[in-house]
């Protein structure tokens, strides 16, 4: 690079921060570079641009090209799939969003493909377009976690809010819109809104995502209890993810969300959750139940009769120790659509019933008795779609 085209040394540090914000997105680098070439070589000015880059991206004509490319990126995959990613802080796990997208009705299966496989194709397309970036890979090299490009997030958030698709509240005093359909809240959000403020917009909610807090769900903020009011009024809710919250028993209000299709409870690494109440038996449309819990979790008997359930994942934080109490369904038809079953300890009756769960693709269970091994092997023979299998017995791999 010729000397006259080099970055002025007095703004070099700020320039690095701005380029880092571009995250390798070529269009963003070109557009921001064109804008900065007209700025004074003043560290204070460049630092101000870095701080206000989100506003610059959404209001300057320089970035029409970037915004246009973002909108065109929606053409190859459902717009909603991308917009919902903007509601999530930090890394995104493929599995979680495959299930949430399906629960929202954004994903439709194709002949010969599951919803998860269709979702994987959409993810790949978003990767190829640099709209999302690989955050963490698994042992096979496949992307297990991703993150949204900073520049893309800045552009997409305004689009999401403008269309009333969803908002991410990080504890600042963002305005709540009456027609907002999805809300994502961080740890301090519930401290700044009065319950009546929330009641004005919860009737339209389809999704609630709650992150990074250790407070009990019944804890009162300075304005009174917030989450119970949210749950009671959100009768159209389809996705409820409260994995960031600690509580000992499932809130009774959850049982009133009869349209719920995705439910995640308990904080990863915590052993607080010890009871899923009988109210969960009302969730007849539930497709995914994901629990982080104590190894002595009390499961309700009604779970076995949830005919729509396709995924039951329970994590106790202890390898090889499954949660007890999952009974074989009382009638043939219970759990028959189950594709993923993880983290439960099964008795002889349930082992025999496994032969009916022919759609299982992933199974990780604890055998309570070694004598059930032969029956289990016979049941597994009926599972033609199985691709992941892990069996524990007496605390060790079987």
C-alpha positions as CSV (number, residue, x, y, z in Angstrom):
1,X,0.0,0.0,0.0
2,X,1.4,3.4,-0.9
3,X,2.2,5.8,1.9
4,X,-0.5,8.3,0.9
5,X,-3.2,5.6,1.0
6,X,-2.1,4.2,4.4
7,X,-4.3,4.6,7.4
8,X,-3.3,7.7,9.4
9,X,-1.4,6.6,12.5
10,X,-3.4,8.9,14.8
11,X,-6.6,6.9,14.0
12,X,-5.1,3.5,13.6
13,X,-6.4,2.0,16.8
14,X,-10.0,3.2,16.0
15,X,-9.7,2.0,12.4
16,X,-8.8,-1.5,13.7
17,X,-11.9,-1.5,15.9
18,X,-14.2,-0.4,13.0
19,X,-12.7,-3.0,10.7
20,X,-13.2,-5.7,13.4
21,X,-16.8,-4.7,13.6
22,X,-17.1,-5.5,9.9
23,X,-16.1,-9.1,10.7
24,X,-14.8,-9.8,7.2
25,X,-18.1,-8.9,5.4
26,X,-16.7,-7.4,2.1
27,X,-19.6,-5.1,1.4
28,X,-19.5,-3.6,4.9
29,X,-15.7,-3.0,4.6
30,X,-16.1,-1.2,1.3
31,X,-19.1,0.9,2.4
32,X,-17.6,1.9,5.8
33,X,-14.2,2.6,4.1
34,X,-15.9,5.0,1.6
35,X,-17.6,6.8,4.5
36,X,-14.5,7.0,6.6
37,X,-12.4,8.4,3.7
38,X,-14.4,11.6,4.0
39,X,-13.9,11.9,7.8
40,X,-11.2,14.0,9.4
41,X,-8.1,12.1,10.7
42,X,-9.2,12.8,14.2
43,X,-9.2,10.0,16.8
44,X,-12.2,11.5,18.6
45,X,-14.3,11.5,15.4
46,X,-13.4,8.0,14.5
47,X,-14.1,6.7,18.0
48,X,-17.5,8.4,17.8
49,X,-18.2,6.6,14.5
50,X,-17.3,3.2,16.2
51,X,-19.7,3.9,19.1
52,X,-22.5,5.0,16.8
53,X,-21.9,2.5,14.0
54,X,-25.4,0.9,14.4
55,X,-27.1,4.2,13.8
56,X,-24.7,5.0,10.9
57,X,-25.6,1.6,9.2
58,X,-29.3,2.2,9.4
59,X,-29.4,5.9,8.5
60,X,-26.6,6.7,6.1
61,X,-27.2,6.4,2.3
62,X,-23.6,5.0,2.1
63,X,-25.0,1.7,3.3
64,X,-27.9,1.2,0.9
65,X,-25.8,-1.4,-0.9
66,X,-25.2,-3.4,2.3
67,X,-28.9,-3.1,3.3
68,X,-30.0,-4.3,-0.1
69,X,-27.7,-7.3,0.1
70,X,-29.1,-8.2,3.4
71,X,-32.7,-8.1,2.1
72,X,-31.6,-10.1,-0.9
73,X,-30.2,-12.7,1.5
74,X,-33.8,-13.3,2.7
75,X,-34.9,-14.4,-0.8
76,X,-33.1,-17.8,-0.5
77,X,-34.4,-18.6,2.9
78,X,-37.4,-17.7,5.0
79,X,-36.9,-14.1,6.3
80,X,-38.3,-15.2,9.7
81,X,-35.5,-17.7,10.2
82,X,-32.9,-15.0,10.1
83,X,-34.8,-12.4,12.0
84,X,-35.3,-14.6,15.0
85,X,-31.5,-15.2,15.2
86,X,-31.2,-11.5,15.9
87,X,-33.0,-11.9,19.2
88,X,-30.3,-14.1,20.6
89,X,-27.2,-12.7,22.4
90,X,-23.9,-14.6,22.0
91,X,-23.6,-18.0,20.3
92,X,-26.5,-19.9,18.7
93,X,-26.8,-23.7,18.9
94,X,-28.1,-25.3,15.7
95,X,-30.2,-27.9,17.6
96,X,-32.0,-25.3,19.7
97,X,-33.0,-23.2,16.7
98,X,-34.0,-26.1,14.6
99,X,-36.6,-27.0,17.2
100,X,-37.7,-23.4,17.9
101,X,-38.1,-22.6,14.2
102,X,-40.2,-25.8,13.8
103,X,-42.4,-24.9,16.8
104,X,-43.1,-21.5,15.3
105,X,-44.2,-23.1,12.0
106,X,-41.3,-21.6,10.0
107,X,-40.0,-25.0,8.9
108,X,-41.9,-27.5,6.8
109,X,-40.6,-31.0,6.1
110,X,-39.8,-32.1,2.6
111,X,-40.2,-35.6,1.2
112,X,-37.5,-37.8,2.6
113,X,-36.1,-35.0,4.9
114,X,-36.8,-34.1,8.6
115,X,-37.4,-30.6,9.7
116,X,-33.9,-30.6,11.3
117,X,-32.3,-31.5,7.9
118,X,-34.2,-28.8,6.2
119,X,-33.1,-26.3,8.9
120,X,-29.5,-27.4,8.3
121,X,-29.8,-26.4,4.7
122,X,-31.0,-23.0,5.6
123,X,-28.2,-22.6,8.1
124,X,-25.7,-23.5,5.4
125,X,-27.2,-20.9,3.1
126,X,-26.8,-18.3,5.8
127,X,-23.2,-19.3,6.3
128,X,-22.5,-19.1,2.6
129,X,-23.8,-15.6,2.5
130,X,-21.7,-14.5,5.5
131,X,-24.9,-13.5,7.3
132,X,-23.9,-15.8,10.2
133,X,-20.5,-17.0,11.2
134,X,-19.2,-20.3,12.7
135,X,-18.7,-20.0,16.4
136,X,-17.8,-23.5,17.5
137,X,-17.5,-26.9,15.7
138,X,-18.1,-30.4,16.9
139,X,-15.6,-33.3,16.8
140,X,-16.8,-34.1,13.2
141,X,-16.0,-30.6,12.1
142,X,-19.6,-29.7,11.7
143,X,-20.7,-26.3,12.9
144,X,-22.4,-26.7,16.3
145,X,-22.7,-23.1,17.3
146,X,-22.8,-19.9,15.2
147,X,-23.1,-16.2,15.8
148,X,-24.7,-13.4,13.8
149,X,-22.3,-11.0,12.1
150,X,-22.2,-7.7,14.1
151,X,-22.9,-5.5,11.0
152,X,-25.7,-7.8,9.9
153,X,-27.2,-7.7,13.4
154,X,-27.1,-3.9,13.4
155,X,-29.0,-3.8,10.1
156,X,-31.4,-6.6,10.8
157,X,-32.5,-5.5,14.3
158,X,-34.1,-2.3,12.9
159,X,-35.9,-4.3,10.3
160,X,-37.1,-6.8,12.9
161,X,-38.4,-4.0,15.1
162,X,-40.0,-2.1,12.2
163,X,-41.9,-5.1,11.2
164,X,-43.0,-5.8,14.8
165,X,-41.3,-9.2,14.3
166,X,-39.5,-9.1,17.6
167,X,-37.3,-7.1,20.0
168,X,-34.3,-7.8,22.2
169,X,-34.4,-6.0,25.5
170,X,-31.0,-5.8,27.2
171,X,-32.0,-3.7,30.2
172,X,-32.1,-0.4,28.5
173,X,-35.4,1.5,28.3
174,X,-36.5,0.3,24.9
175,X,-40.1,1.2,23.9
176,X,-42.5,-1.8,24.0
177,X,-44.8,-2.0,20.9
178,X,-48.3,-3.3,21.3
179,X,-48.0,-5.6,18.3
180,X,-44.6,-7.1,19.0
181,X,-44.8,-10.9,18.5
182,X,-41.4,-12.0,20.0
183,X,-39.4,-10.7,22.9
184,X,-36.0,-11.7,24.1
185,X,-34.9,-10.4,27.6
186,X,-31.6,-10.3,29.3
187,X,-30.9,-10.4,33.1
188,X,-31.9,-6.9,33.9
189,X,-34.9,-6.4,31.6
190,X,-37.6,-7.3,34.2
191,X,-36.3,-4.6,36.6
192,X,-37.2,-1.7,34.3
193,X,-40.8,-2.5,33.2
194,X,-43.9,-2.3,35.3
195,X,-46.3,-5.3,34.9
196,X,-48.9,-3.0,33.3
197,X,-46.4,-2.0,30.7
198,X,-45.9,-5.6,29.8
199,X,-49.6,-6.4,29.8
200,X,-50.2,-3.9,27.0
201,X,-48.3,-6.0,24.5
202,X,-48.2,-9.6,25.7
203,X,-51.5,-10.7,24.0
204,X,-49.7,-10.9,20.6
205,X,-46.6,-12.7,21.8
206,X,-45.6,-15.9,20.1
207,X,-42.1,-16.4,21.6
208,X,-40.4,-15.5,25.0
209,X,-36.7,-16.0,25.4
210,X,-35.1,-15.2,28.7
211,X,-31.3,-15.2,29.1
212,X,-28.6,-14.8,31.8
213,X,-30.3,-14.5,35.1
214,X,-30.2,-16.5,38.3
215,X,-33.2,-14.9,39.9
216,X,-36.2,-17.0,40.8
217,X,-39.1,-16.7,38.4
218,X,-41.4,-15.5,41.2
219,X,-38.9,-12.8,42.4
220,X,-40.4,-9.4,42.4
221,X,-38.6,-6.5,40.6
222,X,-39.0,-3.0,42.0
223,X,-42.3,-2.8,40.1
224,X,-43.7,-6.2,41.2
225,X,-43.7,-9.7,39.7
226,X,-43.1,-9.6,36.0
227,X,-42.8,-13.2,34.6
228,X,-46.0,-14.6,36.0
229,X,-48.0,-11.8,34.4
230,X,-46.2,-12.4,31.1
231,X,-47.1,-16.1,31.1
232,X,-50.7,-15.6,32.1
233,X,-51.4,-13.2,29.3
234,X,-49.6,-14.8,26.5
235,X,-52.2,-17.3,25.4
236,X,-50.9,-17.6,21.9
237,X,-47.3,-18.4,23.0
238,X,-45.6,-21.2,21.0
239,X,-42.0,-20.9,22.2
240,X,-41.0,-20.4,25.8
241,X,-37.3,-20.7,26.6
242,X,-36.4,-19.9,30.3
243,X,-33.2,-21.8,30.4
244,X,-31.4,-18.8,32.0
245,X,-33.7,-18.9,35.1
246,X,-33.5,-20.9,38.3
247,X,-36.6,-22.3,40.0
248,X,-37.5,-25.4,41.9
249,X,-40.7,-26.3,40.2
250,X,-42.3,-25.5,36.9
251,X,-44.4,-22.4,37.1
252,X,-48.1,-23.3,37.2
253,X,-48.8,-20.5,34.7
254,X,-47.0,-22.6,32.0
255,X,-49.8,-25.1,32.1
256,X,-52.2,-22.5,30.8
257,X,-50.2,-22.0,27.5
258,X,-52.1,-24.7,25.6
259,X,-50.7,-23.8,22.2
260,X,-47.1,-24.1,23.5
261,X,-44.9,-26.3,21.2
262,X,-41.4,-25.6,22.6
263,X,-40.6,-25.5,26.4
264,X,-37.1,-25.2,27.9
265,X,-36.6,-24.8,31.6
266,X,-33.7,-24.7,34.1
267,X,-30.3,-23.1,34.0
268,X,-27.4,-25.1,32.5
269,X,-25.1,-26.3,35.3
270,X,-27.8,-25.9,38.0
271,X,-29.6,-28.6,40.0
272,X,-32.4,-26.4,41.2
273,X,-35.3,-27.8,39.1
274,X,-36.8,-30.8,40.9
275,X,-40.4,-30.9,39.8
276,X,-42.4,-30.6,36.5
277,X,-45.9,-30.1,37.8
278,X,-49.1,-31.9,36.6
279,X,-50.1,-28.6,34.9
280,X,-47.8,-29.7,32.0
281,X,-50.3,-32.4,31.1
282,X,-52.4,-29.6,29.5
283,X,-49.7,-29.0,26.9
284,X,-51.1,-31.3,24.3
285,X,-49.4,-29.6,21.3
286,X,-45.9,-29.6,22.9
287,X,-43.3,-30.9,20.5
288,X,-40.0,-30.2,22.4
289,X,-39.4,-30.4,26.2
290,X,-35.8,-29.5,27.2
291,X,-35.0,-29.6,31.0
292,X,-31.8,-28.7,32.9
293,X,-32.5,-30.2,36.3
294,X,-31.6,-32.0,39.5
295,X,-31.0,-35.8,39.1
296,X,-34.0,-36.3,41.5
297,X,-36.3,-34.4,39.2
298,X,-39.9,-35.5,39.6
299,X,-41.5,-36.2,36.2
300,X,-45.3,-36.1,35.8
301,X,-46.9,-39.3,34.5
302,X,-48.7,-37.3,31.8
303,X,-45.5,-36.7,29.8
304,X,-45.7,-40.3,28.5
305,X,-49.1,-39.6,26.9
306,X,-48.0,-36.5,25.0
307,X,-48.8,-37.6,21.5
308,X,-47.2,-34.5,19.7
309,X,-43.9,-34.8,21.6
310,X,-40.9,-35.3,19.2
311,X,-38.0,-34.3,21.5
312,X,-37.5,-35.0,25.2
313,X,-34.0,-33.9,26.4
314,X,-33.1,-33.9,30.1
315,X,-29.7,-32.9,31.5
316,X,-28.8,-33.5,35.1
317,X,-25.1,-32.6,34.8
318,X,-24.1,-36.1,35.7
319,X,-23.0,-38.5,32.9
320,X,-24.8,-41.8,32.9
321,X,-27.4,-40.8,35.5
322,X,-30.9,-40.5,34.0
323,X,-34.0,-39.0,35.5
324,X,-36.3,-41.7,36.9
325,X,-40.1,-41.7,36.7
326,X,-40.8,-41.8,32.9
327,X,-43.4,-44.5,32.6
328,X,-44.5,-46.4,29.6
329,X,-47.6,-44.7,28.0
330,X,-50.9,-46.1,29.2
331,X,-52.1,-46.6,25.6
332,X,-50.4,-47.3,22.3
333,X,-49.9,-44.0,20.6
334,X,-48.2,-42.1,23.4
335,X,-44.8,-40.7,22.3
336,X,-45.0,-42.4,18.9
337,X,-43.6,-39.3,17.1
338,X,-40.6,-39.1,19.4
339,X,-37.4,-38.6,17.5
340,X,-35.0,-37.7,20.3
341,X,-35.0,-39.1,23.8
342,X,-32.2,-38.3,26.2
343,X,-31.5,-38.2,29.9
344,X,-34.0,-40.6,31.3
345,X,-33.7,-43.9,33.2
346,X,-36.1,-46.6,31.9
347,X,-37.6,-49.6,33.6
348,X,-38.5,-52.9,32.0
349,X,-42.0,-51.8,30.8
350,X,-40.6,-48.8,29.1
351,X,-37.8,-50.8,27.4
352,X,-40.5,-53.0,25.9
353,X,-42.5,-50.0,24.8
354,X,-39.5,-48.6,23.0
355,X,-40.2,-51.0,20.1
356,X,-43.2,-48.7,19.3
357,X,-41.0,-45.6,19.0
358,X,-39.9,-46.4,15.4
359,X,-39.2,-42.7,14.5
360,X,-36.4,-42.4,17.1
361,X,-33.2,-40.9,15.6
362,X,-31.2,-40.2,18.8
363,X,-31.4,-42.3,22.0
364,X,-29.5,-41.7,25.2
365,X,-30.9,-43.5,28.2
366,X,-29.9,-45.3,31.5
367,X,-31.0,-49.0,31.9
368,X,-32.2,-49.6,35.4
369,X,-31.6,-53.3,35.0
370,X,-29.0,-55.2,32.9
371,X,-31.5,-57.9,32.4
372,X,-33.4,-55.6,30.0
373,X,-30.4,-55.6,27.6
374,X,-31.8,-58.3,25.3
375,X,-35.2,-56.6,25.1
376,X,-33.6,-53.3,24.4
377,X,-31.6,-54.7,21.5
378,X,-34.8,-56.1,20.0
379,X,-36.5,-52.7,20.3
380,X,-33.6,-50.9,18.7
381,X,-34.0,-53.2,15.7
382,X,-37.3,-51.5,15.0
383,X,-35.7,-48.0,14.9
384,X,-34.7,-47.8,11.2
385,X,-33.9,-44.0,11.4
386,X,-31.5,-44.3,14.4
387,X,-28.2,-42.5,13.9
388,X,-27.1,-41.8,17.5
389,X,-27.2,-44.3,20.4
390,X,-25.8,-44.1,23.9
391,X,-26.8,-46.6,26.6
392,X,-25.7,-46.4,30.3
393,X,-26.2,-49.0,33.0
394,X,-25.3,-48.6,36.7
395,X,-23.5,-45.3,36.0
396,X,-21.3,-46.6,33.1
397,X,-21.5,-47.1,29.4
398,X,-23.3,-50.3,28.6
